[in-house]
Amino acid sequence: MTGTGPGRGETSSPFTRLMDEVMATADRFGHRQHVHLTWLAVRRHGTAAAVALIGDGIRRTARYAGVPQKYNATVSRAWVELVGHHADRSDTADFDAFTDEHPALLDKKLLTRFYRPSTLASTPARTGWVEPDLAPFPRHTDG
């Protein structure tokens, strides 16, 4: 994949390096690869930084592919938060073991436990962060 796509000339781009790592063993970028990319970003940069890293990278990729309307800011952040929550509680350094521990993350429909479809399809969700409207995300609490 080097030399094609957004940011490919930017060898220092963390998103590009993570994407190249994930795609080295994959023939397509599906949901599993998206979760893998997110897991790597969270482990290496922390959840807060991964929100921006993944969101910006996916937004640029969608724009480069000519489908900027496919980017959804809430969906992107929601996945980072969910993966981050579970990654923070996992001792494994192996992605396959991580997904064995948290198989729900491989369910593309997982966000429907937290959001109504109409909420995710809304303009506010597509362009910015919208809190879950069915159930709260699991989050760390101090104490």
C-alpha positions in Angstrom: 0.0 0.0 0.0 2.9 2.3 0.3 2.8 5.1 -2.3 -0.9 5.1 -2.7 -3.7 6.7 -0.7 -3.8 9.7 1.6 -0.7 10.5 3.5 1.3 7.8 1.7 4.1 10.3 1.0 4.2 11.2 4.7 6.3 8.4 6.1 6.0 9.9 9.5 2.2 9.7 9.6 1.2 7.5 12.6 -2.1 6.6 10.9 -0.3 5.5 7.7 2.1 3.4 9.7 -0.7 1.7 11.6 -2.7 1.2 8.4 0.3 -0.4 6.7 0.8 -2.7 9.7 -2.8 -3.9 9.7 -2.9 -4.3 5.9 0.4 -6.3 5.8 -1.6 -9.4 6.7 -5.0 -8.5 5.2 -6.3 -8.5 1.6 -9.1 -6.0 2.3 -10.0 -3.4 4.9 -13.1 -4.7 6.6 -14.5 -4.4 10.1 -11.9 -6.6 11.8 -9.1 -4.6 10.3 -10.8 -1.4 11.4 -10.9 -2.8 15.0 -7.3 -3.9 14.7 -6.2 -0.4 13.5 -8.1 1.2 16.4 -6.7 -1.3 18.9 -3.1 -0.5 17.7 -3.8 3.2 17.9 -5.2 3.0 21.4 -2.3 0.8 22.7 0.3 3.0 21.2 -1.2 6.5 21.7 -3.9 6.2 24.3 -7.6 6.5 23.8 -7.9 10.3 23.7 -5.1 10.7 21.1 -6.5 7.7 19.1 -9.9 9.4 18.8 -8.2 12.2 16.8 -5.7 9.9 15.0 -8.3 7.5 13.8 -11.0 10.1 13.0 -8.6 12.3 11.0 -7.2 9.3 9.2 -10.5 7.8 8.2 -11.9 11.2 7.2 -8.9 11.7 4.9 -9.2 8.2 3.5 -12.9 8.7 2.7 -12.2 12.0 1.1 -9.3 10.5 -1.0 -11.6 7.7 -2.1 -14.2 10.2 -3.3 -16.8 9.3 -0.6 -16.4 11.9 2.1 -20.1 11.5 3.0 -19.3 8.0 4.3 -17.3 9.4 7.2 -19.3 9.6 10.5 -17.6 11.4 13.4 -19.7 9.8 16.1 -19.2 6.2 14.7 -15.5 6.7 14.5 -15.1 8.1 18.0 -17.6 5.5 19.4 -15.5 2.6 18.1 -12.3 4.1 19.5 -13.9 4.6 22.9 -15.3 1.1 23.0 -12.0 -0.5 21.9 -10.1 1.7 24.2 -12.3 0.8 27.2 -11.6 -2.9 26.6 -7.9 -2.5 25.7 -7.3 -0.6 28.9 -8.6 -3.6 30.9 -6.7 -6.2 28.9 -3.2 -7.5 29.5 -2.8 -9.1 26.1 -0.4 -7.7 23.5 -1.9 -10.0 20.8 -4.9 -8.7 18.8 -6.4 -12.2 18.2 -6.3 -12.9 21.9 -7.8 -9.5 22.5 -10.7 -10.2 20.2 -11.1 -13.6 21.8 -11.6 -11.8 25.1 -14.0 -9.3 23.6 -15.8 -10.9 20.7 -18.6 -8.3 20.7 -16.1 -5.8 19.2 -16.1 -7.8 16.0 -19.9 -7.3 15.7 -20.4 -4.5 13.2 -23.8 -3.8 14.8 -22.4 -3.3 18.3 -23.2 0.4 18.2 -26.9 -0.4 18.0 -26.8 -1.4 21.6 -25.9 2.3 22.4 -27.5 4.3 19.6 -30.7 4.4 17.6 -30.0 4.1 13.9 -31.6 7.4 13.2 -29.3 9.1 15.7 -26.2 7.7 14.0 -27.6 8.8 10.6 -28.2 12.3 11.7 -26.2 15.3 10.5 -25.0 16.1 14.1 -23.6 12.5 14.5 -22.0 12.6 11.0 -20.2 15.9 11.7 -19.5 15.8 15.4 -19.8 13.8 18.6 -23.2 12.7 19.8 -23.6 10.9 23.1 -25.3 7.4 23.1 -29.1 7.7 23.3 -30.0 4.1 24.2 -27.3 3.1 26.8 -24.2 4.8 28.1 -20.8 3.5 27.1 -18.7 1.7 29.6 -16.2 4.2 30.9 -13.4 4.3 33.5 -14.4 5.8 36.8 -11.9 7.1 39.4 -11.9 5.3 42.6 
